[in-house]
Amino acid sequence: MARRSTPGNCIGHNLGRSSGKGAFFDLNFASNWGEVGAEIGLIGVKPATIVPVLSHFRDMNASMLTIYLPYIPFSLAQLLKNPNFSPFNCSSSLHDPAQETTMIIIAKSIAFQTLQALAYLHDPARNIAHRDIKPSNILLEPDGRVVLIDFGVAWDGAANAEGDLWPESPDRLYFEVCTGAYRPPELLFGARAYNAPAIDMWSFGTVLAEMFCTLRLCSDDGNDGEEPIHYAQAGDPPFVVPTNLRAGQPETYWVRDTLFNGGRGEIGLAWSIFKIHGTPTEQTWPTFRDLPGASSVDYMIVPRVPLRTFLPNLPADSVALLDFIEAFFAYPPNHRLAACQALNHAWFDGQIVLPRTCAEGGTEDKRVVFQVGDQELAGFLGQCL
């Protein structure tokens, strides 16, 4: 169920106005109401962590569909650019225990809420895969509630639904889904019959790892207004400041590395994955050679290396966290940790701080708390946004 006019591109998707109360999107649809109407049905599911459609109307004369969505002011992409979202002080690079505590509270909450959304979608009763998990699609309410958005390339497990402009069936799925550095390796080699929920889990692992990657100070000078693309390098420090720049100077801003290289096409992305997780072998990925594009390029055989060396912003005690991240990077898609299992991983032992709006229907999870001391999640998040 590809709901975009071409794989990987939205159907005339333009943000209209936004205000403190809401925002609307105008969509020019290329075929018929069935195609975009089904997308509304897909994103109309109701857990707190999935964006609700407030209202919609269509103008058939103008081939226009207007969707009203709630206004959500922040995103994980914004949070990742903030140097306070680190266990280290950006001025001195010294470890800051209070800042580390804040980072862990926020990271656990965002990860847990995102997994709740994915577990809901992936449940066999719904069997929906998002297929575009990335920081800009994980929005944040001021109180810290996560809202997952953009279901334009979602797959609901149904074959050739009536009205689909780009029909898919379980054995002929599109591999031109997911974005850049968040694409899993099977898509890079042309997989058509793939485990769609496992796609989301690789992307989620990449997003989670990015929280602990290097932050780089950049400048607007000479980049034509485009944000530079940086990806993790082994041994880099928590913060990289070029010799000609200083934090606080006009036109400077922070950018966080992605774990993998999403700026050099599919071959470059695959190589950046292999340099960390090792070139696939019969032992690590027995079915790799069955992928349509697996024989198109011969990659140098390199071993797996410790992931820790690429994540300099890890907290001091990160054994469980590293195990958690690694569980999403299994090469065989069926071996990746599922969202419902991930919610019970050891990294979530202890307290998980959630906003009260996430428990309006009640919660029996004894790990969930709504404040630490006298501070709620919004207070911690406010230190980093």
PAFIKOL-367676 format. One record per residue (C-alpha): residue in one letter; x, y, z. Coordinates in Angstrom, 3 decimals, always signed. Layout:
N
<site aa="A" px="X" py="Y" pz="Z"/>
...
This chain:
385
<site aa="M" px="+0.000" py="+0.000" pz="+0.000"/>
<site aa="A" px="+2.217" py="+2.795" pz="-1.255"/>
<site aa="R" px="+0.222" py="+5.980" pz="-0.759"/>
<site aa="R" px="+2.533" py="+8.317" pz="-2.632"/>
<site aa="S" px="+2.459" py="+9.175" pz="-6.305"/>
<site aa="T" px="+5.916" py="+7.700" pz="-6.804"/>
<site aa="P" px="+7.857" py="+5.487" pz="-4.421"/>
<site aa="G" px="+9.617" py="+7.706" pz="-1.915"/>
<site aa="N" px="+7.843" py="+10.937" pz="-2.937"/>
<site aa="C" px="+4.704" py="+12.390" pz="-1.385"/>
<site aa="I" px="+1.536" py="+13.189" pz="-3.353"/>
<site aa="G" px="+1.906" py="+16.959" pz="-3.776"/>
<site aa="H" px="+2.461" py="+17.210" pz="-0.032"/>
<site aa="N" px="+2.542" py="+20.893" pz="+1.036"/>
<site aa="L" px="+2.259" py="+22.307" pz="+4.517"/>
<site aa="G" px="-0.309" py="+25.048" pz="+4.579"/>
<site aa="R" px="-0.643" py="+27.202" pz="+7.687"/>
<site aa="S" px="+0.140" py="+26.392" pz="+11.255"/>
<site aa="S" px="-0.881" py="+28.014" pz="+14.486"/>
<site aa="G" px="-0.964" py="+27.187" pz="+18.139"/>
<site aa="K" px="-4.051" py="+25.052" pz="+17.557"/>
<site aa="G" px="-3.449" py="+23.142" pz="+14.370"/>
<site aa="A" px="-1.966" py="+22.804" pz="+10.928"/>
<site aa="F" px="-3.302" py="+21.669" pz="+7.602"/>
<site aa="F" px="-1.805" py="+19.879" pz="+4.630"/>
<site aa="D" px="-2.994" py="+20.204" pz="+1.034"/>
<site aa="L" px="-2.487" py="+17.092" pz="-1.072"/>
<site aa="N" px="-2.935" py="+17.028" pz="-4.827"/>
<site aa="F" px="-3.982" py="+13.479" pz="-5.568"/>
<site aa="A" px="-3.193" py="+11.859" pz="-8.879"/>
<site aa="S" px="-5.695" py="+9.035" pz="-9.119"/>
<site aa="N" px="-8.889" py="+8.827" pz="-7.088"/>
<site aa="W" px="-10.277" py="+9.312" pz="-3.615"/>
<site aa="G" px="-9.701" py="+5.670" pz="-2.734"/>
<site aa="E" px="-5.940" py="+6.112" pz="-2.698"/>
<site aa="V" px="-5.680" py="+9.085" pz="-0.360"/>
<site aa="G" px="-8.784" py="+8.140" pz="+1.602"/>
<site aa="A" px="-7.089" py="+4.902" pz="+2.550"/>
<site aa="E" px="-4.128" py="+6.876" pz="+3.857"/>
<site aa="I" px="-6.448" py="+8.818" pz="+6.139"/>
<site aa="G" px="-7.831" py="+5.525" pz="+7.382"/>
<site aa="L" px="-4.317" py="+4.289" pz="+8.053"/>
<site aa="I" px="-3.227" py="+7.313" pz="+10.062"/>
<site aa="G" px="-6.547" py="+7.525" pz="+11.854"/>
<site aa="V" px="-5.472" py="+4.977" pz="+14.470"/>
<site aa="K" px="-5.752" py="+6.381" pz="+17.955"/>
<site aa="P" px="-2.908" py="+5.668" pz="+20.401"/>
<site aa="A" px="-1.434" py="+8.837" pz="+21.881"/>
<site aa="T" px="+1.885" py="+8.326" pz="+20.096"/>
<site aa="I" px="+0.460" py="+8.312" pz="+16.540"/>
<site aa="V" px="-0.660" py="+11.549" pz="+14.905"/>
<site aa="P" px="-4.463" py="+11.913" pz="+14.729"/>
<site aa="V" px="-6.309" py="+13.388" pz="+11.759"/>
<site aa="L" px="-8.526" py="+16.122" pz="+13.205"/>
<site aa="S" px="-10.567" py="+16.612" pz="+10.055"/>
<site aa="H" px="-10.330" py="+16.540" pz="+6.279"/>
<site aa="F" px="-12.214" py="+17.618" pz="+3.194"/>
<site aa="R" px="-11.748" py="+17.159" pz="-0.527"/>
<site aa="D" px="-12.226" py="+19.427" pz="-3.516"/>
<site aa="M" px="-12.685" py="+17.163" pz="-6.523"/>
<site aa="N" px="-12.673" py="+20.096" pz="-8.956"/>
<site aa="A" px="-9.185" py="+21.074" pz="-7.838"/>
<site aa="S" px="-8.086" py="+17.469" pz="-7.179"/>
<site aa="M" px="-7.232" py="+18.652" pz="-3.684"/>
<site aa="L" px="-7.426" py="+16.929" pz="-0.327"/>
<site aa="T" px="-6.948" py="+19.032" pz="+2.807"/>
<site aa="I" px="-6.022" py="+17.215" pz="+6.009"/>
<site aa="Y" px="-6.118" py="+18.965" pz="+9.377"/>
<site aa="L" px="-3.507" py="+17.781" pz="+11.872"/>
<site aa="P" px="-2.612" py="+19.019" pz="+15.362"/>
<site aa="Y" px="+0.188" py="+21.544" pz="+15.631"/>
<site aa="I" px="+3.214" py="+19.867" pz="+17.224"/>
<site aa="P" px="+6.063" py="+22.334" pz="+17.765"/>
<site aa="F" px="+9.169" py="+20.172" pz="+18.165"/>
<site aa="S" px="+10.859" py="+17.164" pz="+16.609"/>
<site aa="L" px="+13.564" py="+14.711" pz="+17.558"/>
<site aa="A" px="+15.623" py="+16.199" pz="+14.714"/>
<site aa="Q" px="+15.679" py="+19.520" pz="+16.604"/>
<site aa="L" px="+16.599" py="+17.849" pz="+19.875"/>
<site aa="L" px="+19.542" py="+16.040" pz="+18.284"/>
<site aa="K" px="+21.075" py="+19.375" pz="+17.234"/>
<site aa="N" px="+21.145" py="+20.703" pz="+20.793"/>
<site aa="P" px="+24.563" py="+20.370" pz="+22.503"/>
<site aa="N" px="+22.854" py="+20.084" pz="+25.899"/>
<site aa="F" px="+21.546" py="+16.680" pz="+24.792"/>
<site aa="S" px="+24.833" py="+15.055" pz="+25.737"/>
<site aa="P" px="+26.491" py="+13.701" pz="+28.886"/>
<site aa="F" px="+29.313" py="+16.207" pz="+28.323"/>
<site aa="N" px="+29.609" py="+19.975" pz="+28.541"/>
<site aa="C" px="+30.076" py="+21.369" pz="+25.030"/>
<site aa="S" px="+32.424" py="+24.138" pz="+26.215"/>
<site aa="S" px="+34.838" py="+21.975" pz="+28.182"/>
<site aa="S" px="+33.967" py="+18.457" pz="+26.901"/>
<site aa="L" px="+34.038" py="+17.406" pz="+30.566"/>
<site aa="H" px="+31.550" py="+14.866" pz="+31.853"/>
<site aa="D" px="+28.495" py="+16.554" pz="+33.385"/>
<site aa="P" px="+26.565" py="+14.146" pz="+35.671"/>
<site aa="A" px="+23.425" py="+16.305" pz="+35.828"/>
<site aa="Q" px="+23.360" py="+16.713" pz="+32.061"/>
<site aa="E" px="+23.883" py="+12.956" pz="+31.638"/>
<site aa="T" px="+20.906" py="+12.221" pz="+33.899"/>
<site aa="T" px="+18.733" py="+14.570" pz="+31.860"/>
<site aa="M" px="+19.867" py="+12.977" pz="+28.605"/>
<site aa="I" px="+19.145" py="+9.433" pz="+29.802"/>
<site aa="I" px="+15.664" py="+10.380" pz="+31.053"/>
<site aa="I" px="+14.779" py="+12.003" pz="+27.726"/>
<site aa="A" px="+16.360" py="+9.308" pz="+25.530"/>
<site aa="K" px="+14.606" py="+6.488" pz="+27.390"/>
<site aa="S" px="+11.255" py="+8.250" pz="+27.240"/>
<site aa="I" px="+11.461" py="+9.004" pz="+23.516"/>
<site aa="A" px="+12.683" py="+5.490" pz="+22.698"/>
<site aa="F" px="+9.983" py="+3.863" pz="+24.834"/>
<site aa="Q" px="+7.164" py="+5.952" pz="+23.371"/>
<site aa="T" px="+8.365" py="+5.377" pz="+19.807"/>
<site aa="L" px="+8.489" py="+1.642" pz="+20.445"/>
<site aa="Q" px="+4.957" py="+1.779" pz="+21.844"/>
<site aa="A" px="+3.825" py="+3.312" pz="+18.556"/>
<site aa="L" px="+5.698" py="+0.697" pz="+16.507"/>
<site aa="A" px="+4.436" py="-2.174" pz="+18.657"/>
<site aa="Y" px="+0.883" py="-0.952" pz="+18.079"/>
<site aa="L" px="+1.404" py="-0.707" pz="+14.316"/>
<site aa="H" px="+3.247" py="-4.037" pz="+14.011"/>
<site aa="D" px="+0.702" py="-5.979" pz="+16.063"/>
<site aa="P" px="-0.707" py="-8.820" pz="+13.898"/>
<site aa="A" px="-4.173" py="-7.325" pz="+14.293"/>
<site aa="R" px="-2.983" py="-4.309" pz="+12.256"/>
<site aa="N" px="+0.240" py="-5.468" pz="+10.550"/>
<site aa="I" px="+1.276" py="-1.947" pz="+9.545"/>
<site aa="A" px="+4.885" py="-1.012" pz="+8.793"/>
<site aa="H" px="+5.736" py="+2.699" pz="+8.738"/>
<site aa="R" px="+8.797" py="+2.394" pz="+6.436"/>
<site aa="D" px="+10.152" py="+5.899" pz="+7.029"/>
<site aa="I" px="+11.308" py="+6.088" pz="+10.641"/>
<site aa="K" px="+13.705" py="+9.023" pz="+11.041"/>
<site aa="P" px="+14.209" py="+11.899" pz="+13.521"/>
<site aa="S" px="+12.084" py="+14.397" pz="+11.576"/>
<site aa="N" px="+9.118" py="+11.994" pz="+11.651"/>
<site aa="I" px="+9.240" py="+11.707" pz="+15.443"/>
<site aa="L" px="+7.608" py="+14.865" pz="+16.782"/>
<site aa="L" px="+7.592" py="+16.047" pz="+20.385"/>
<site aa="E" px="+4.839" py="+17.850" pz="+22.253"/>
<site aa="P" px="+6.024" py="+20.409" pz="+24.846"/>
<site aa="D" px="+5.181" py="+17.931" pz="+27.621"/>
<site aa="G" px="+7.451" py="+15.313" pz="+25.996"/>
<site aa="R" px="+4.812" py="+13.174" pz="+24.321"/>
<site aa="V" px="+6.103" py="+11.507" pz="+21.151"/>
<site aa="V" px="+3.926" py="+11.691" pz="+18.041"/>
<site aa="L" px="+4.836" py="+9.541" pz="+15.039"/>
<site aa="I" px="+3.935" py="+11.170" pz="+11.715"/>
<site aa="D" px="+4.115" py="+10.683" pz="+7.922"/>
<site aa="F" px="+2.532" py="+7.419" pz="+6.848"/>
<site aa="G" px="+2.963" py="+8.182" pz="+3.146"/>
<site aa="V" px="+4.848" py="+4.961" pz="+2.335"/>
<site aa="A" px="+3.338" py="+2.766" pz="+5.042"/>
<site aa="W" px="+2.482" py="-0.862" pz="+4.221"/>
<site aa="D" px="-0.490" py="-2.602" pz="+5.795"/>
<site aa="G" px="+0.183" py="-6.132" pz="+4.569"/>
<site aa="A" px="-2.685" py="-6.097" pz="+2.067"/>
<site aa="A" px="-2.098" py="-7.020" pz="-1.558"/>
<site aa="N" px="-3.154" py="-4.682" pz="-4.373"/>
<site aa="A" px="-5.774" py="-2.658" pz="-2.532"/>
<site aa="E" px="-8.315" py="-1.152" pz="-4.909"/>
<site aa="G" px="-7.374" py="+2.377" pz="-5.938"/>
<site aa="D" px="-3.650" py="+2.106" pz="-5.196"/>
<site aa="L" px="-1.650" py="+4.049" pz="-7.764"/>
<site aa="W" px="+1.434" py="+1.998" pz="-6.895"/>
<site aa="P" px="+0.104" py="-1.418" pz="-5.811"/>
<site aa="E" px="+2.255" py="-3.733" pz="-3.727"/>
<site aa="S" px="+1.925" py="-7.365" pz="-2.766"/>
<site aa="P" px="+3.917" py="-9.288" pz="-0.132"/>
<site aa="D" px="+6.231" py="-10.706" pz="-2.800"/>
<site aa="R" px="+6.609" py="-7.423" pz="-4.718"/>
<site aa="L" px="+7.176" py="-4.646" pz="-2.204"/>
<site aa="Y" px="+8.948" py="-1.423" pz="-3.051"/>
<site aa="F" px="+12.531" py="-1.194" pz="-1.865"/>
<site aa="E" px="+12.725" py="+2.566" pz="-2.598"/>
<site aa="V" px="+11.403" py="+3.356" pz="+0.881"/>
<site aa="C" px="+12.981" py="+4.771" pz="+4.061"/>
<site aa="T" px="+15.281" py="+7.781" pz="+3.982"/>
<site aa="G" px="+19.039" py="+8.004" pz="+3.502"/>
<site aa="A" px="+21.086" py="+6.912" pz="+6.490"/>
<site aa="Y" px="+18.081" py="+5.143" pz="+8.059"/>
<site aa="R" px="+17.640" py="+2.583" pz="+5.252"/>
<site aa="P" px="+18.378" py="-1.051" pz="+6.182"/>
<site aa="P" px="+20.832" py="-3.078" pz="+4.083"/>
<site aa="E" px="+18.296" py="-5.412" pz="+2.452"/>
<site aa="L" px="+16.658" py="-2.431" pz="+0.733"/>
<site aa="L" px="+20.020" py="-1.338" pz="-0.676"/>
<site aa="F" px="+20.287" py="-4.632" pz="-2.546"/>
<site aa="G" px="+16.826" py="-4.638" pz="-4.073"/>
<site aa="A" px="+14.823" py="-6.883" pz="-1.738"/>
<site aa="R" px="+11.190" py="-7.159" pz="-2.885"/>
<site aa="A" px="+9.787" py="-9.796" pz="-0.510"/>
<site aa="Y" px="+10.997" py="-8.439" pz="+2.803"/>
<site aa="N" px="+9.966" py="-8.315" pz="+6.445"/>
<site aa="A" px="+8.377" py="-4.855" pz="+6.516"/>
<site aa="P" px="+8.233" py="-4.409" pz="+10.333"/>
<site aa="A" px="+11.937" py="-5.361" pz="+10.488"/>
<site aa="I" px="+12.606" py="-2.380" pz="+8.206"/>
<site aa="D" px="+11.217" py="-0.119" pz="+10.931"/>
<site aa="M" px="+13.331" py="-1.789" pz="+13.598"/>
<site aa="W" px="+16.616" py="-1.202" pz="+11.746"/>
<site aa="S" px="+15.626" py="+2.429" pz="+11.182"/>
<site aa="F" px="+14.678" py="+2.787" pz="+14.852"/>
<site aa="G" px="+18.067" py="+1.397" pz="+15.898"/>
<site aa="T" px="+19.786" py="+3.918" pz="+13.644"/>
<site aa="V" px="+17.786" py="+6.770" pz="+15.170"/>
<site aa="L" px="+18.547" py="+5.558" pz="+18.696"/>
<site aa="A" px="+22.270" py="+5.267" pz="+17.957"/>
<site aa="E" px="+22.297" py="+8.783" pz="+16.497"/>
<site aa="M" px="+21.351" py="+10.192" pz="+19.893"/>
<site aa="F" px="+24.872" py="+9.264" pz="+21.042"/>
<site aa="C" px="+26.870" py="+10.315" pz="+17.958"/>
<site aa="T" px="+29.255" py="+13.260" pz="+17.662"/>
<site aa="L" px="+27.989" py="+16.843" pz="+17.492"/>
<site aa="R" px="+29.816" py="+19.087" pz="+14.988"/>
<site aa="L" px="+29.860" py="+22.870" pz="+14.917"/>
<site aa="C" px="+29.101" py="+24.129" pz="+11.412"/>
<site aa="S" px="+28.761" py="+27.486" pz="+9.693"/>
<site aa="D" px="+26.436" py="+28.811" pz="+7.005"/>
<site aa="D" px="+29.422" py="+30.196" pz="+5.086"/>
<site aa="G" px="+29.961" py="+28.497" pz="+1.750"/>
<site aa="N" px="+27.343" py="+25.740" pz="+1.974"/>
<site aa="D" px="+24.614" py="+27.441" pz="-0.118"/>
<site aa="G" px="+22.138" py="+27.134" pz="+2.732"/>
<site aa="E" px="+22.252" py="+23.326" pz="+2.721"/>
<site aa="E" px="+22.965" py="+21.543" pz="+5.960"/>
<site aa="P" px="+26.169" py="+19.492" pz="+5.683"/>
<site aa="I" px="+25.997" py="+15.715" pz="+5.982"/>
<site aa="H" px="+28.337" py="+14.088" pz="+8.486"/>
<site aa="Y" px="+28.428" py="+10.493" pz="+9.616"/>
<site aa="A" px="+30.119" py="+8.790" pz="+12.533"/>
<site aa="Q" px="+33.856" py="+8.113" pz="+12.491"/>
<site aa="A" px="+35.561" py="+5.779" pz="+14.944"/>
<site aa="G" px="+37.317" py="+7.626" pz="+17.734"/>
<site aa="D" px="+35.751" py="+11.049" pz="+17.195"/>
<site aa="P" px="+35.149" py="+13.073" pz="+20.393"/>
<site aa="P" px="+31.701" py="+14.101" pz="+21.688"/>
<site aa="F" px="+32.062" py="+17.552" pz="+20.078"/>
<site aa="V" px="+34.040" py="+18.585" pz="+17.003"/>
<site aa="V" px="+34.745" py="+22.299" pz="+16.623"/>
<site aa="P" px="+36.759" py="+23.395" pz="+13.543"/>
<site aa="T" px="+39.699" py="+25.652" pz="+14.342"/>
<site aa="N" px="+38.123" py="+28.579" pz="+12.481"/>
<site aa="L" px="+34.843" py="+28.426" pz="+14.409"/>
<site aa="R" px="+33.735" py="+29.084" pz="+17.952"/>
<site aa="A" px="+30.444" py="+28.130" pz="+19.570"/>
<site aa="G" px="+28.225" py="+31.182" pz="+19.879"/>
<site aa="Q" px="+29.568" py="+32.915" pz="+16.781"/>
<site aa="P" px="+26.931" py="+34.261" pz="+14.370"/>
<site aa="E" px="+25.916" py="+31.813" pz="+11.639"/>
<site aa="T" px="+27.189" py="+28.781" pz="+13.558"/>
<site aa="Y" px="+25.045" py="+25.816" pz="+14.529"/>
<site aa="W" px="+25.424" py="+22.240" pz="+15.721"/>
<site aa="V" px="+24.780" py="+19.159" pz="+13.582"/>
<site aa="R" px="+24.783" py="+15.626" pz="+14.936"/>
<site aa="D" px="+26.387" py="+12.846" pz="+12.915"/>
<site aa="T" px="+24.243" py="+10.057" pz="+11.561"/>
<site aa="L" px="+25.606" py="+6.603" pz="+12.344"/>
<site aa="F" px="+25.784" py="+5.625" pz="+8.672"/>
<site aa="N" px="+26.655" py="+7.605" pz="+5.538"/>
<site aa="G" px="+23.441" py="+8.671" pz="+3.839"/>
<site aa="G" px="+25.121" py="+11.158" pz="+1.493"/>
<site aa="R" px="+26.902" py="+8.853" pz="-0.980"/>
<site aa="G" px="+24.106" py="+6.796" pz="-2.470"/>
<site aa="E" px="+23.298" py="+3.161" pz="-1.859"/>
<site aa="I" px="+26.829" py="+1.841" pz="-2.426"/>
<site aa="G" px="+28.309" py="+4.356" pz="+0.015"/>
<site aa="L" px="+25.596" py="+3.672" pz="+2.580"/>
<site aa="A" px="+26.102" py="-0.086" pz="+2.350"/>
<site aa="W" px="+29.854" py="+0.294" pz="+2.795"/>
<site aa="S" px="+29.393" py="+2.532" pz="+5.851"/>
<site aa="I" px="+27.191" py="-0.201" pz="+7.379"/>
<site aa="F" px="+29.697" py="-2.946" pz="+6.568"/>
<site aa="K" px="+32.616" py="-0.968" pz="+8.046"/>
<site aa="I" px="+30.880" py="-1.110" pz="+11.427"/>
<site aa="H" px="+28.949" py="-4.377" pz="+11.370"/>
<site aa="G" px="+31.244" py="-6.313" pz="+9.056"/>
<site aa="T" px="+30.811" py="-7.444" pz="+5.463"/>
<site aa="P" px="+27.986" py="-10.024" pz="+5.298"/>
<site aa="T" px="+29.166" py="-13.630" pz="+5.254"/>
<site aa="E" px="+27.507" py="-17.033" pz="+5.189"/>
<site aa="Q" px="+27.682" py="-16.982" pz="+8.976"/>
<site aa="T" px="+26.360" py="-13.463" pz="+9.634"/>
<site aa="W" px="+23.755" py="-13.311" pz="+6.839"/>
<site aa="P" px="+23.193" py="-16.689" pz="+5.157"/>
<site aa="T" px="+20.626" py="-15.380" pz="+2.655"/>
<site aa="F" px="+22.498" py="-12.208" pz="+1.637"/>
<site aa="R" px="+23.529" py="-13.627" pz="-1.755"/>
<site aa="D" px="+19.867" py="-14.292" pz="-2.551"/>
<site aa="L" px="+19.162" py="-10.553" pz="-2.724"/>
<site aa="P" px="+18.768" py="-9.276" pz="-6.321"/>
<site aa="G" px="+21.644" py="-6.790" pz="-6.095"/>
<site aa="A" px="+23.998" py="-8.706" pz="-3.816"/>
<site aa="S" px="+26.343" py="-9.687" pz="-6.664"/>
<site aa="S" px="+26.382" py="-6.288" pz="-8.377"/>
<site aa="V" px="+29.240" py="-4.938" pz="-6.243"/>
<site aa="D" px="+32.081" py="-6.809" pz="-4.568"/>
<site aa="Y" px="+32.859" py="-5.251" pz="-1.207"/>
<site aa="M" px="+36.115" py="-5.688" pz="+0.641"/>
<site aa="I" px="+35.764" py="-8.230" pz="+3.431"/>
<site aa="V" px="+36.053" py="-6.361" pz="+6.719"/>
<site aa="P" px="+35.312" py="-7.591" pz="+10.255"/>
<site aa="R" px="+32.781" py="-6.259" pz="+12.707"/>
<site aa="V" px="+34.152" py="-3.525" pz="+14.981"/>
<site aa="P" px="+32.915" py="-2.264" pz="+18.382"/>
<site aa="L" px="+29.959" py="+0.071" pz="+17.973"/>
<site aa="R" px="+30.985" py="+1.978" pz="+21.094"/>
<site aa="T" px="+33.871" py="+3.688" pz="+19.259"/>
<site aa="F" px="+31.367" py="+5.452" pz="+16.972"/>
<site aa="L" px="+29.157" py="+6.737" pz="+19.810"/>
<site aa="P" px="+31.189" py="+9.188" pz="+21.921"/>
<site aa="N" px="+28.105" py="+10.655" pz="+23.619"/>
<site aa="L" px="+27.191" py="+7.411" pz="+25.358"/>
<site aa="P" px="+26.546" py="+7.678" pz="+29.105"/>
<site aa="A" px="+29.146" py="+6.259" pz="+31.475"/>
<site aa="D" px="+27.146" py="+3.086" pz="+32.161"/>
<site aa="S" px="+26.144" py="+1.941" pz="+28.690"/>
<site aa="V" px="+26.416" py="-1.871" pz="+28.691"/>
<site aa="A" px="+22.645" py="-2.448" pz="+28.502"/>
<site aa="L" px="+22.191" py="+0.441" pz="+26.072"/>
<site aa="L" px="+24.797" py="-0.899" pz="+23.639"/>
<site aa="D" px="+23.239" py="-4.360" pz="+23.803"/>
<site aa="F" px="+19.872" py="-2.748" pz="+23.087"/>
<site aa="I" px="+21.108" py="-0.799" pz="+20.053"/>
<site aa="E" px="+22.971" py="-3.800" pz="+18.621"/>
<site aa="A" px="+19.797" py="-5.910" pz="+18.791"/>
<site aa="F" px="+18.261" py="-3.816" pz="+15.996"/>
<site aa="F" px="+21.237" py="-4.270" pz="+13.681"/>
<site aa="A" px="+21.052" py="-8.015" pz="+13.052"/>
<site aa="Y" px="+21.666" py="-8.604" pz="+9.358"/>
<site aa="P" px="+18.969" py="-11.274" pz="+8.907"/>
<site aa="P" px="+15.814" py="-9.137" pz="+9.256"/>
<site aa="N" px="+13.965" py="-11.864" pz="+11.154"/>
<site aa="H" px="+16.638" py="-11.762" pz="+13.873"/>
<site aa="R" px="+16.091" py="-8.098" pz="+14.761"/>
<site aa="L" px="+14.483" py="-7.280" pz="+18.066"/>
<site aa="A" px="+10.752" py="-6.707" pz="+17.596"/>
<site aa="A" px="+9.111" py="-3.593" pz="+19.024"/>
<site aa="C" px="+6.947" py="-5.514" pz="+21.498"/>
<site aa="Q" px="+10.032" py="-7.348" pz="+22.818"/>
<site aa="A" px="+12.129" py="-4.184" pz="+22.920"/>
<site aa="L" px="+9.737" py="-2.591" pz="+25.417"/>
<site aa="N" px="+10.908" py="-5.152" pz="+27.990"/>
<site aa="H" px="+14.648" py="-4.848" pz="+27.371"/>
<site aa="A" px="+16.966" py="-4.413" pz="+30.360"/>
<site aa="W" px="+17.771" py="-0.840" pz="+29.308"/>
<site aa="F" px="+14.261" py="+0.107" pz="+30.427"/>
<site aa="D" px="+14.722" py="-1.405" pz="+33.886"/>
<site aa="G" px="+14.106" py="+1.110" pz="+36.633"/>
<site aa="Q" px="+12.069" py="+4.223" pz="+35.907"/>
<site aa="I" px="+10.694" py="+5.429" pz="+32.579"/>
<site aa="V" px="+9.499" py="+9.031" pz="+32.755"/>
<site aa="L" px="+6.451" py="+9.642" pz="+30.571"/>
<site aa="P" px="+4.183" py="+12.665" pz="+30.162"/>
<site aa="R" px="+0.822" py="+12.311" pz="+31.853"/>
<site aa="T" px="-0.929" py="+12.511" pz="+28.473"/>
<site aa="C" px="+0.520" py="+9.089" pz="+27.626"/>
<site aa="A" px="-1.418" py="+7.468" pz="+30.463"/>
<site aa="E" px="-4.837" py="+9.073" pz="+30.132"/>
<site aa="G" px="-6.338" py="+5.600" pz="+29.834"/>
<site aa="G" px="-4.314" py="+4.353" pz="+32.789"/>
<site aa="T" px="-1.130" py="+2.287" pz="+32.955"/>
<site aa="E" px="-0.226" py="-0.819" pz="+34.919"/>
<site aa="D" px="+3.468" py="-0.643" pz="+34.019"/>
<site aa="K" px="+5.265" py="-0.209" pz="+37.343"/>
<site aa="R" px="+8.311" py="+1.242" pz="+35.582"/>
<site aa="V" px="+6.357" py="+4.292" pz="+34.439"/>
<site aa="V" px="+6.576" py="+7.479" pz="+36.507"/>
<site aa="F" px="+5.443" py="+10.996" pz="+35.680"/>
<site aa="Q" px="+8.096" py="+12.963" pz="+37.511"/>
<site aa="V" px="+11.510" py="+12.630" pz="+39.094"/>
<site aa="G" px="+11.664" py="+14.626" pz="+42.294"/>
<site aa="D" px="+9.509" py="+17.637" pz="+41.539"/>
<site aa="Q" px="+10.282" py="+17.715" pz="+37.806"/>
<site aa="E" px="+8.154" py="+16.258" pz="+35.006"/>
<site aa="L" px="+9.429" py="+15.239" pz="+31.567"/>
<site aa="A" px="+8.635" py="+18.694" pz="+30.164"/>
<site aa="G" px="+11.126" py="+20.229" pz="+32.578"/>
<site aa="F" px="+13.930" py="+17.920" pz="+31.476"/>
<site aa="L" px="+13.087" py="+18.406" pz="+27.809"/>
<site aa="G" px="+13.058" py="+22.164" pz="+28.247"/>
<site aa="Q" px="+16.773" py="+22.043" pz="+29.094"/>
<site aa="C" px="+17.518" py="+20.653" pz="+25.613"/>
<site aa="L" px="+15.054" py="+22.447" pz="+23.324"/>
